[in-house]
């Protein structure tokens, strides 16, 4: 499996709009055949800080995700709301061995 962890800091005044746009992107991502998981988390100590945890069956599934209309719409919509550029770290999953485990 292939996981992507994205930390996002938005301007406080845009937090609710960011949540709405990101939840729509996550819901659409769930429908992608290669998507295993898409979590949207909000920091308890800072409501303008978010963590997106995305898991795909293969790296290529993530690449396809980045080409979907819903992802491109999300990326364009949320860009002006960023307090700092988002930080993504890509990972290869070691455990569990597969999404059906």
C-alpha positions as CSV (number, residue, x, y, z in Angstrom):
1,X,0.0,0.0,0.0
2,X,1.0,3.6,-0.5
3,X,0.2,6.3,2.1
4,X,0.3,10.1,1.8
5,X,0.3,12.3,5.0
6,X,-0.4,15.9,4.4
7,X,-0.2,18.7,7.0
8,X,-2.2,21.8,6.2
9,X,-2.2,25.1,8.0
10,X,-5.0,27.4,6.8
11,X,-5.8,30.9,7.7
12,X,-8.2,30.8,10.7
13,X,-10.9,32.7,8.9
14,X,-10.9,30.0,6.2
15,X,-11.0,26.9,8.4
16,X,-14.7,26.1,7.9
17,X,-14.6,26.6,4.2
18,X,-11.5,24.4,4.1
19,X,-13.3,21.7,6.0
20,X,-16.3,21.7,3.6
21,X,-14.0,21.6,0.5
22,X,-11.8,18.9,1.9
23,X,-14.7,16.7,3.1
24,X,-16.1,16.8,-0.5
25,X,-12.7,15.8,-1.9
26,X,-12.4,13.0,0.6
27,X,-15.9,11.7,-0.2
28,X,-15.1,11.7,-3.9
29,X,-11.8,10.0,-3.2
30,X,-13.5,7.1,-1.4
31,X,-15.1,6.3,-4.7
32,X,-11.8,5.9,-6.5
33,X,-11.1,2.1,-7.1
34,X,-7.5,2.4,-5.7
35,X,-8.4,4.4,-2.6
36,X,-8.3,2.4,0.7
37,X,-8.6,5.3,3.2
38,X,-8.9,9.1,3.3
39,X,-9.0,10.6,6.8
40,X,-9.4,14.3,7.5
41,X,-8.2,15.3,11.0
42,X,-8.4,18.7,12.7
43,X,-5.8,19.5,15.4
44,X,-7.4,19.7,18.8
45,X,-5.0,22.5,19.9
46,X,-5.3,24.5,16.7
47,X,-8.5,24.4,14.7
48,X,-6.7,25.9,11.6
49,X,-4.3,22.9,11.4
50,X,-5.3,19.8,9.6
51,X,-3.8,16.4,8.8
52,X,-4.9,14.4,5.7
53,X,-4.1,10.6,5.8
54,X,-4.6,9.0,2.5
55,X,-4.0,5.3,1.6
56,X,-4.0,3.8,-1.8
57,X,-3.4,0.3,-3.0
58,X,-0.5,1.3,-5.2
59,X,1.5,4.5,-5.9
60,X,-0.1,4.7,-9.3
61,X,-3.5,5.0,-7.7
62,X,-2.3,8.1,-5.9
63,X,-1.0,9.5,-9.2
64,X,-4.4,8.9,-10.8
65,X,-6.1,10.6,-7.8
66,X,-4.1,13.7,-8.4
67,X,-5.5,13.9,-11.9
68,X,-9.2,13.6,-10.9
69,X,-11.5,16.6,-11.4
70,X,-12.5,16.6,-7.7
71,X,-8.8,16.7,-6.6
72,X,-7.9,19.5,-9.1
73,X,-11.0,21.5,-8.0
74,X,-10.0,21.0,-4.3
75,X,-6.4,22.0,-4.9
76,X,-7.4,25.2,-6.7
77,X,-10.1,26.1,-4.2
78,X,-8.1,25.7,-1.1
79,X,-4.8,27.3,-2.4
80,X,-5.6,30.9,-1.3
81,X,-6.7,29.7,2.1
82,X,-3.2,28.3,3.0
83,X,-1.3,30.1,5.8
84,X,1.8,28.2,4.6
85,X,2.3,25.8,1.8
86,X,1.0,22.3,2.6
87,X,3.5,19.6,3.5
88,X,3.1,16.1,2.1
89,X,5.1,13.1,3.0
90,X,4.7,9.9,1.0
91,X,5.2,6.5,2.5
92,X,5.3,2.8,1.6
93,X,3.2,0.8,4.0
94,X,5.0,-2.0,6.0
95,X,2.1,-3.1,8.1
96,X,-0.6,-4.2,7.7
97,X,0.5,-6.1,4.6
98,X,-2.6,-5.3,2.5
99,X,-5.9,-3.4,2.9
100,X,-7.9,-6.6,3.4
101,X,-5.9,-7.7,6.4
